[in-house]
Amino acid sequence: MNLLRQQAVRQIKTLFRSIPEIRRINDDQVNFDEKLYSLTRIESIRHKESAMPLGRFIISLPQCQAASLIDGDLEFNKNTNIRALPIEQTDQQAVLDKDGGLRVPVNLSTFLTTTFNDLIKIFHSKLYYDQKRYQWYFDDWRKIPKWTEITDKSFIERKTKKCVVEFSSPNIAKPLHAGHLRSTLLGQFIANIHERFGHSVYRLNYLGDWGTQYGRLAIGFLKFGSYEELNKHPLMHLLDIYVLANKDESLHEDAMKYFAKMETGDKEALNLWKKFREMSIDNLKQMYQLFDIQFDEYQSESQFSKQSKEIIDKLWQLGYCKQRNDGVLETIIPSKYNSLSRDACIVIQKSDGTTLYITRDIAALKSRLETMSIEKILYVVDSSQTEHFRNLLTISKAMQIDQVQNWDLDDFYVPFGRMINFQTRKGKFHLLSDVFDDAKERAKEGLDRFLIRKEGIDHEKVSEVIGKAFLILNDFSRARRTDYTFSWHEISSKDGIAFLLLYCHARLCSLEKQVKMPIDWSANVNLLTDRQEHILIQQLSTFQDVLFDAYRSYEPTKIVHYLVRLVKSINRALARLYVKDEELELAKARLLLYHMCRLSLKEGLELLGIEALTRI
């Protein structure tokens, strides 16, 4: 497969040189061939009307990515004098496709033998994560796309330094919301895939346990709370108190005073805070366990209260602070540190002298960079916090924190869209366990309607896995920045993608068990002559590229869409391409192909945080 792509690079360069509108191709730039190689993808040719794969293949290069390697404003097929030919009419030369991309036809025989042999090496050794697959990668997911070099130094840093992923980060003084669920699932995926690509991942949960909102909770507890209820149901009781306290506007001033007492070190106030915090963490750990998530550390805003005062002092020393007439303290950061090319005016302290979230966050970042050996840090937080993280980066640069000087916002902030109308049957949820229980119950009801019960299957476990898979796949089936309206509809349907993927994996496990034949890694690929078999081989050949793209862009949706396409192709193949009762050598080749499909499906599911069931 690598050989095919290298041949395609030579042909595409020849085509570039034949287009008058391209003033020059930048092949005098460093590593031009490596960059072009990283952009190419093997695809199947599809029927114009039905969009069904035809069993023939091309190596493609999208126009938008090709433009990063040429000098000239080129819009293929509109400004060029070269006529775009249908791929069926070409021989082995690179052509401009009428859809605006570059295409290189692939010889079927060469493709099958080359690709299948590569796949056997990859799947036999389970080396799906080739860290040195590319020397260069085009980060087209960024707001400003750019080329990134993957150096030997970066490989060393993956092993010797930590990749910190901060995610979930609920506030113990507020009910959980859908954003916490999205952050929890997405953060776990990002941590998983970074581990697979050789990073030393450090999962960090940064709890909101400080500020006026916490003061309101504490005052509310003193007025409405019960230590007996707190010991029985810590999180639910605190959430009930929070609701009552927020309905009572008379508590606002008392809450501000209470928080001011905490910042000055009042022992009684801090003891209550410590009790709330410890009980909250213990209960949160139980909820995260439902999703098989374990954090390496729980940090909290309160840990950085004193350091945040130091941040303010430093900004004063640098001459960036100004006090308003109402006593509020602002920092004015010059435009050279701001990505928006204007001075940034940011409030950093309230009129009563108490700190704000932004200063505590800067103190936390500074502390982590000073006390931990960090390769990179990723904040998985919803897109409504974009301005906050832009301010965080702007102030950090102005304070001359060394590690952040070359950072862009995209380098450390992983935003995601809002989930709208997310409710359980009981209404809006407060705890992740409420969501988990509702998903499990709905999955069980669906299974009872359309699935025949089999002996020896733990239906409670199956319902639990399908319910959890639904929550994950429902979120990951669209781009992470997308806002969407939540619906429970597909969870109880056998056409939903959660059941579709899990059932296909269980079906392939059953096939391997029924044929009672060992996997032969030396099976003869030339016996696989059916178009559907060729399509499966092509889809397996793109698995590594899909994983790499998802890893670089923090986009689990790339893996979900790949798995759905793969499973649909597997189901079409299973419907008529049998293993049992076939000639032995053909049966071995097909079984090996199905086995590699199962391994790909299993790896993808587990990467997303889903257990691949062997029986349903």
VOGU-3710 file (C-alpha; in Angstrom, 3 decimals, decimal comma):
1> mnllrqqavr> 0,000/0,000/0,000  2,847/2,390/0,799  4,361/1,537/-2,589  1,085/2,433/-4,311  0,965/5,794/-2,602  4,591/6,546/-3,471  3,806/5,848/-7,133  0,775/8,129/-6,879  2,954/10,959/-5,532  5,118/10,859/-8,686
11> qiktlfrsip> 2,070/10,892/-10,970  0,374/13,751/-9,110  3,545/15,863/-9,304  3,608/15,289/-13,065  0,001/16,457/-13,311  0,742/19,542/-11,212  3,478/20,559/-13,664  1,130/20,238/-16,632  -1,371/22,840/-15,357  -0,559/26,364/-16,641
21> eirrinddqv> -2,364/28,090/-13,778  0,059/26,610/-11,245  3,007/29,004/-11,353  5,126/26,366/-9,676  4,762/23,411/-7,385  6,644/23,910/-4,187  8,749/20,787/-4,537  11,793/22,834/-3,636  10,366/23,167/-0,144  11,587/20,767/2,515
31> nfdeklyslt> 9,921/17,342/2,463  7,523/18,068/-0,403  7,130/14,365/-1,275  6,486/13,420/2,355  3,767/16,066/2,623  2,109/14,959/-0,602  2,311/11,343/0,526  0,515/12,158/3,804  -2,410/13,723/1,928  -3,180/10,762/-0,332
41> riesirhkes> -5,957/8,315/0,501  -7,096/5,056/-1,121  -10,803/5,177/-2,010  -13,267/3,022/-3,903  -14,930/4,266/-7,095  -18,662/4,633/-6,586  -21,585/4,416/-8,972  -22,722/7,885/-10,061  -26,395/7,359/-9,169  -26,524/4,753/-6,403
51> amplgrfiis> -23,189/5,734/-4,799  -22,478/2,019/-4,360  -18,797/0,988/-4,508  -17,866/-0,580/-7,867  -14,953/-2,666/-6,651  -12,330/-0,457/-8,347  -10,004/1,858/-6,521  -8,228/5,197/-6,750  -5,725/7,167/-4,739  -7,246/10,584/-4,125
61> lpqcqaasli> -5,986/14,006/-3,126  -8,649/16,610/-2,164  -8,361/19,997/-3,861  -8,338/21,994/-0,605  -5,368/20,026/0,700  -3,508/20,028/-2,618  -3,675/23,823/-2,569  -1,329/23,845/0,441  1,491/22,536/-1,762  1,220/24,757/-4,826
71> dgdlefnknt> 1,962/28,371/-5,645  -1,090/29,892/-7,318  -4,804/30,416/-6,754  -6,144/27,324/-8,414  -9,663/26,049/-8,590  -9,522/22,721/-10,382  -11,832/22,168/-13,384  -12,929/25,802/-13,526  -9,789/27,812/-14,254  -7,717/25,098/-15,909
81> niralpieqt> -7,443/24,204/-19,573  -7,266/20,501/-18,801  -10,504/18,628/-19,266  -11,529/16,518/-16,280  -11,932/12,928/-17,430  -14,231/10,358/-15,816  -11,974/7,953/-13,950  -13,294/4,982/-15,996  -11,819/6,450/-19,188  -8,275/6,861/-17,930
91> dqqavldkdg> -5,311/4,544/-17,911  -2,740/4,791/-15,127  -2,163/8,544/-15,145  -3,198/11,087/-12,525  -6,232/13,121/-13,606  -8,308/16,004/-12,404  -11,636/14,711/-11,181  -14,790/16,612/-12,083  -15,538/16,990/-8,349  -12,411/19,068/-7,898
101> glrvpvnlst> -9,830/16,589/-6,634  -6,882/14,673/-8,029  -7,249/10,973/-8,765  -4,800/8,191/-9,598  -6,344/4,885/-10,762  -5,014/1,790/-8,996  -4,333/-1,532/-10,700  -6,673/-4,012/-8,994  -4,282/-6,968/-8,887  -1,419/-4,871/-7,517
111> fltttfndli> -3,735/-3,232/-5,012  -5,066/-6,511/-3,614  -1,740/-8,275/-3,152  0,114/-5,225/-1,847  -2,641/-4,075/0,481  -3,574/-7,502/1,823  0,036/-8,329/2,694  0,330/-4,997/4,534  -2,906/-5,678/6,397  -1,727/-9,096/7,538
121> kifhsklyyd> 1,387/-7,526/9,105  -0,663/-4,819/10,819  -3,482/-6,969/12,182  -1,354/-9,976/13,099  0,830/-7,798/15,322  -2,023/-5,357/16,190  0,144/-2,387/15,215  -2,714/-0,066/14,238  -1,001/3,025/15,622  2,012/3,716/13,441
131> qkryqwyfdd> 3,598/6,690/15,211  5,988/7,279/12,311  3,411/6,837/9,566  3,943/10,432/8,487  6,733/12,932/8,960  4,340/15,776/8,151  0,645/16,222/8,768  -1,703/18,892/7,417  -3,808/20,191/10,322  -6,821/21,227/8,243
141> wrkipkwtei> -9,146/21,035/11,273  -7,647/24,225/12,714  -9,198/27,628/12,122  -5,984/28,450/10,261  -4,786/25,154/8,697  -1,057/24,543/8,827  1,584/21,892/8,265  2,977/20,246/11,388  6,218/18,268/11,410  6,254/15,127/13,526
151> tdksfierkt> 9,866/14,999/14,675  11,989/12,399/16,449  12,130/14,803/19,398  8,329/14,672/19,710  8,438/10,862/19,913  10,943/11,052/22,768  8,808/13,625/24,609  5,766/11,337/24,379  7,579/8,789/26,510  9,396/11,114/28,917
161> kkcvvefssp> 6,769/13,836/29,459  3,076/13,834/30,284  0,149/14,628/28,025  -2,331/16,179/30,481  -5,995/15,893/29,487  -8,301/17,931/31,699  -11,928/16,908/31,256  -15,336/16,514/32,941  -14,564/19,108/35,661  -17,971/19,443/37,357
171> niakplhagh> -18,762/22,104/39,935  -19,714/20,663/43,325  -21,877/23,723/43,911  -24,016/23,171/40,799  -26,026/20,380/39,162  -24,303/18,549/36,332  -25,412/19,476/32,835  -25,115/17,894/29,391  -21,806/19,658/28,818  -20,246/17,629/31,628
181> lrstllgqfi> -21,356/14,396/29,952  -19,940/15,511/26,592  -16,681/16,606/28,218  -16,432/13,313/30,116  -16,943/11,106/27,038  -14,848/13,212/24,661  -12,045/13,664/27,192  -11,844/9,922/27,772  -11,635/9,302/24,016  -8,844/11,876/23,600
191> aniherfghs> -6,954/10,302/26,506  -7,451/6,795/25,040  -6,234/7,615/21,539  -3,236/9,569/22,810  -2,226/6,551/24,889  -2,493/4,365/21,775  -0,166/6,715/19,916  2,489/6,428/22,591  1,778/9,415/24,846  2,081/9,189/28,619
201> vyrlnylgdw> -1,434/10,418/29,409  -2,407/12,055/32,704  -6,179/12,278/33,232  -7,050/15,339/35,294  -10,413/16,375/36,764  -10,474/20,043/37,797  -13,366/20,564/40,218  -15,148/23,856/40,719  -15,202/24,167/44,530  -14,475/27,878/45,034
211> gtqygrlaig> -16,108/31,209/44,393  -19,387/32,938/45,276  -21,464/29,996/44,022  -19,802/27,783/46,588  -20,456/30,438/49,236  -24,137/30,274/48,316  -24,109/26,482/48,744  -22,436/26,717/52,163  -24,861/29,381/53,406  -27,737/27,324/51,996
221> flkfgsyeel> -26,547/24,256/53,869  -26,316/26,156/57,144  -29,926/27,279/56,618  -31,589/24,254/54,955  -29,150/21,369/55,309  -29,000/18,200/57,372  -25,845/16,309/58,300  -27,886/13,114/58,431  -29,049/13,528/54,820  -25,578/14,639/53,784
231> nkhplmhlld> -24,081/11,385/55,045  -26,799/9,289/53,377  -26,922/10,952/49,930  -24,102/13,516/49,706  -24,392/14,745/46,118  -28,187/14,703/45,912  -28,531/16,551/49,203  -26,025/19,210/48,144  -27,841/19,616/44,837  -31,186/20,013/46,641
241> iyvlankdes> -29,572/22,652/48,870  -28,155/24,407/45,804  -31,641/24,675/44,243  -33,162/26,056/47,442  -30,299/28,500/47,979  -30,574/29,886/44,445  -34,287/30,537/44,900  -33,560/32,662/47,971  -32,157/35,971/46,700  -31,593/37,190/50,264
251> lhedamkyfa> -28,642/34,786/50,502  -26,571/36,467/47,780  -24,852/39,034/49,990  -24,254/36,445/52,734  -22,740/34,126/50,119  -20,256/36,777/49,019  -19,266/37,439/52,625  -18,899/33,715/53,307  -16,602/33,270/50,298  -14,532/36,262/51,454
261> kmetgdkeal> -14,110/34,494/54,825  -12,846/31,406/53,009  -10,262/33,409/51,081  -8,964/34,895/54,336  -8,568/31,383/55,804  -11,541/31,123/58,201  -11,094/27,696/59,850  -14,773/26,838/60,323  -15,661/27,751/56,735  -12,718/25,755/55,359
271> nlwkkfrems> -13,603/22,667/57,414  -17,102/22,620/55,923  -15,674/23,134/52,433  -13,233/20,244/52,975  -16,053/17,918/54,033  -18,162/18,812/50,987  -15,212/18,346/48,656  -14,150/14,931/49,969  -17,700/13,553/49,916  -18,259/14,896/46,407
281> idnlkqmyql> -15,097/13,294/45,039  -15,961/9,918/46,599  -19,382/9,972/44,957  -18,080/11,250/41,628  -15,609/8,362/41,490  -18,507/5,911/41,792  -20,319/7,594/38,888  -17,246/7,688/36,659  -16,769/3,990/37,316  -20,052/3,375/35,463
291> fdiqfdeyqs> -18,274/4,625/32,332  -14,992/2,840/33,183  -13,201/6,149/33,703  -10,467/6,683/36,265  -8,683/9,974/36,821  -5,047/10,206/37,833  -5,769/13,273/39,931  -8,593/15,442/41,188  -7,521/19,056/41,391  -9,758/21,960/42,322
301> esqfskqske> -9,926/25,739/42,113  -9,404/26,051/45,856  -5,855/24,710/45,531  -4,852/27,784/43,554  -6,539/30,536/45,581  -3,294/31,824/47,102  -1,353/31,547/43,848  -4,062/33,556/42,090  -3,203/36,491/44,378  0,388/36,137/43,196
311> iidklwqlgy> -0,823/36,277/39,601  -2,532/39,592/40,325  0,615/40,954/42,016  2,699/39,953/38,983  0,325/41,721/36,602  0,575/44,859/38,768  4,377/44,673/38,568  4,228/44,366/34,784  2,032/47,464/34,604  -0,993/45,687/33,134
321> ckqrndgvle> -3,504/46,401/35,941  -6,017/49,211/36,400  -8,595/49,655/39,172  -12,011/50,950/38,147  -14,033/53,489/40,118  -16,241/50,701/41,482  -13,196/48,886/42,926  -13,100/46,127/40,305  -9,587/45,286/39,091  -8,931/44,928/35,343
331> tiipskynsl> -5,866/43,906/33,393  -5,156/45,494/30,015  -3,003/43,183/27,883  -1,317/44,606/24,735  -2,583/43,337/21,379  0,750/41,609/20,560  -0,186/38,886/23,051  -3,793/38,566/21,861  -4,880/36,389/18,932  -7,602/38,945/18,071
341> srdaciviqk> -5,134/41,756/17,268  -6,529/44,152/19,839  -5,821/44,989/23,441  -7,559/42,608/25,841  -9,426/44,076/28,820  -10,117/41,359/31,411  -11,589/41,582/34,925  -9,329/39,696/37,356  -10,609/40,665/40,820  -13,951/41,686/42,332
351> sdgttlyitr> -14,517/44,919/44,199  -14,423/43,074/47,561  -10,936/41,762/46,782  -11,936/38,148/46,065  -10,417/36,299/43,106  -12,112/35,121/39,930  -12,061/31,906/37,928  -9,644/33,344/35,330  -6,894/34,109/37,853  -7,256/30,704/39,525
361> diaalksrle> -7,065/29,040/36,095  -3,881/30,928/35,214  -2,385/29,939/38,568  -3,345/26,299/37,922  -1,754/26,302/34,452  1,418/27,974/35,728  1,673/25,511/38,623  1,238/22,486/36,353  3,875/23,687/33,910  6,314/24,316/36,779
371> tmsiekilyv> 5,732/21,130/38,771  5,047/18,545/36,042  7,086/17,540/33,021  4,430/18,284/30,400  4,587/17,524/26,687  1,193/19,148/26,099  -1,986/19,970/27,974  -5,522/19,759/26,566  -8,597/21,398/28,093  -11,779/19,616/26,960
381> vdssqtehfr> -14,418/22,277/27,652  -17,529/23,411/25,773  -17,288/26,136/23,134  -19,047/28,741/25,296  -15,713/29,061/27,145  -13,720/30,086/24,062  -13,297/33,668/25,270  -12,161/32,453/28,686  -9,407/30,272/27,206  -8,349/33,003/24,798
391> nlltiskamq> -7,952/35,295/27,814  -6,093/32,554/29,682  -3,578/32,246/26,844  -3,285/36,019/26,363  -2,492/36,723/30,023  -0,127/33,742/30,267  1,859/35,009/27,278  1,971/38,524/28,733  3,328/37,081/31,988  6,153/35,499/29,974
401> idqvqnwdld> 5,341/31,895/30,884  7,885/30,200/28,614  6,009/27,095/27,534  2,979/28,974/26,146  4,783/31,539/23,989  4,357/29,527/20,773  0,899/28,197/21,576  -2,212/28,919/19,542  -5,680/28,520/21,014  -6,081/25,261/19,048
411> dfyvpfgrmi> -2,945/23,836/20,672  -4,493/23,397/24,115  -8,234/24,092/23,961  -10,570/21,366/22,617  -14,050/22,920/22,376  -17,300/21,096/21,677  -20,880/22,124/20,921  -23,968/22,112/23,092  -26,315/19,179/23,634  -29,880/20,513/23,673
421> nfqtrkgkfh> -32,974/19,005/25,304  -31,075/16,309/27,193  -33,500/14,794/29,700  -34,178/11,485/31,393  -37,697/10,156/31,912  -37,759/11,924/35,235  -36,944/15,250/33,583  -33,645/17,084/33,740  -30,877/14,993/35,258  -28,509/15,954/38,061
431> llsdvfddak> -26,192/12,956/38,274  -24,439/10,939/35,570  -25,810/7,818/37,240  -29,352/9,025/36,372  -28,418/9,107/32,681  -26,676/5,742/32,837  -29,647/4,056/34,540  -32,140/5,516/32,063  -30,050/4,426/29,069  -29,746/0,903/30,468
441> erakegldrf> -33,509/0,666/31,110  -34,416/1,877/27,612  -31,914/-0,514/25,981  -33,375/-3,426/27,942  -36,906/-2,569/26,808  -35,745/-2,451/23,192  -33,953/-5,797/23,442  -37,018/-7,410/24,982  -39,087/-6,331/21,963  -36,929/-7,558/19,091
451> lirkegidhe> -34,316/-9,988/20,426  -34,818/-13,674/21,113  -33,418/-14,516/24,528  -30,568/-17,009/24,419  -29,278/-19,181/27,214  -26,011/-18,241/28,849  -26,247/-14,533/27,984  -26,246/-11,928/30,720  -29,054/-9,708/29,385  -28,529/-7,226/32,196
461> kvsevigkaf> -24,910/-6,776/31,082  -25,895/-6,560/27,401  -28,462/-3,836/28,186  -25,865/-1,933/30,180  -23,287/-2,035/27,366  -25,807/-1,082/24,661  -27,163/1,777/26,803  -23,679/3,138/27,397  -22,753/2,632/23,730  -25,825/4,606/22,695
471> lilndfsrar> -24,840/7,587/24,831  -21,310/7,523/23,429  -22,197/6,947/19,776  -25,078/9,408/19,826  -22,591/12,072/20,872  -19,701/10,953/18,666  -21,742/10,509/15,478  -21,343/14,205/14,656  -18,436/16,655/14,676  -17,510/17,705/18,206
481> rtdytfswhe> -18,098/21,421/17,581  -21,687/20,779/16,446  -24,682/21,723/18,589  -27,416/19,101/18,433  -30,779/18,183/19,893  -30,656/14,990/21,916  -33,139/12,168/21,266  -33,581/8,752/22,862  -35,294/7,390/19,744  -32,618/5,058/18,348
491> isskdgiafl> -31,668/3,426/21,644  -34,595/0,988/21,481  -34,213/0,276/17,755  -32,228/-2,523/16,171  -31,427/-0,054/13,366  -29,599/2,254/15,784  -25,824/2,357/15,375  -25,129/1,118/18,918  -26,923/-2,163/18,281  -25,688/-2,281/14,662
501> llycharlcs> -22,012/-2,187/15,642  -22,212/-4,405/18,714  -24,358/-7,027/16,999  -21,982/-7,203/14,026  -19,018/-7,824/16,337  -20,917/-10,550/18,197  -21,930/-12,090/14,857  -18,294/-12,258/13,682  -17,283/-13,831/17,015  -20,008/-16,436/16,515
511> lekqvkmpid> -18,776/-17,126/12,966  -15,212/-17,798/14,137  -16,516/-20,125/16,833  -18,875/-22,060/14,527  -16,407/-22,823/11,714  -13,962/-24,412/14,183  -11,018/-23,393/12,024  -7,841/-21,604/13,170  -6,957/-18,253/11,604  -4,432/-18,831/8,810
521> wsanvnlltd> -2,351/-15,667/8,362  -0,800/-17,116/5,190  -4,139/-17,552/3,389  -4,186/-16,931/-0,369  -5,552/-13,444/-1,142  -5,868/-14,261/-4,863  -8,873/-16,429/-4,041  -10,816/-13,369/-2,901  -12,288/-12,372/-6,264  -15,673/-10,972/-5,279
531> rqehiliqql> -16,224/-7,202/-5,483  -17,529/-7,088/-1,900  -14,355/-8,750/-0,636  -12,292/-6,142/-2,464  -14,323/-3,352/-0,868  -13,659/-4,798/2,613  -9,934/-4,944/1,880  -10,000/-1,295/0,769  -11,878/-0,232/3,904  -9,443/-2,084/6,150
541> stfqdvlfda> -6,563/-0,400/4,322  -7,814/3,033/5,463  -8,136/2,090/9,151  -4,728/3,451/10,148  -5,378/6,726/8,355  -8,754/7,096/10,082  -7,161/6,541/13,498  -4,399/9,026/12,732  -6,862/11,689/11,531  -9,047/11,216/14,627
551> yrsyeptkiv> -5,979/11,489/16,852  -4,688/14,682/15,249  -8,089/16,433/15,114  -9,597/15,136/18,404  -12,592/13,937/16,354  -14,119/10,587/17,385  -16,759/11,041/14,672  -14,156/9,989/12,085  -13,925/6,579/13,748  -17,704/6,232/14,215
561> hylvrlvksi> -18,409/6,942/10,527  -15,669/4,521/9,512  -17,094/1,748/11,701  -20,633/2,262/10,373  -19,402/2,026/6,763  -17,324/-1,044/7,608  -20,174/-2,838/9,360  -22,583/-2,221/6,485  -20,033/-3,717/4,101  -19,461/-6,669/6,450
571> nralarlyvk> -23,205/-7,370/6,621  -23,505/-7,301/2,815  -20,595/-9,737/2,565  -21,915/-12,104/5,261  -25,263/-12,318/3,459  -23,768/-14,238/0,527  -20,028/-14,847/1,003  -19,899/-17,833/3,330  -17,055/-19,564/5,121  -18,784/-22,761/6,187
581> deelelakar> -19,090/-25,480/3,509  -16,803/-23,582/1,105  -13,637/-25,010/-0,472  -10,964/-25,089/2,260  -8,473/-22,550/0,850  -11,229/-20,064/-0,014  -12,753/-20,566/3,444  -9,370/-19,778/5,054  -8,976/-16,584/3,027  -12,512/-15,366/3,825
591> lllyhmcrls> -12,189/-16,238/7,495  -8,950/-14,240/7,675  -10,664/-11,276/6,001  -13,629/-11,439/8,422  -11,226/-11,840/11,349  -9,366/-8,652/10,412  -12,703/-6,877/10,061  -13,614/-7,991/13,589  -10,282/-6,815/15,003  -10,761/-3,427/13,365
601> lkeglellgi> -14,302/-3,146/14,742  -13,209/-4,219/18,233  -10,318/-1,759/18,319  -12,523/1,098/17,160  -15,232/0,378/19,734  -12,798/0,088/22,637  -11,078/3,297/21,595  -14,449/5,072/21,811  -14,980/3,649/25,308  -17,333/0,783/24,347
611> ealtri> -16,934/-2,854/25,316  -17,073/-5,100/22,230  -19,609/-7,801/23,160  -18,935/-11,361/21,984  -22,558/-12,509/22,426  -25,900/-10,709/22,259
//
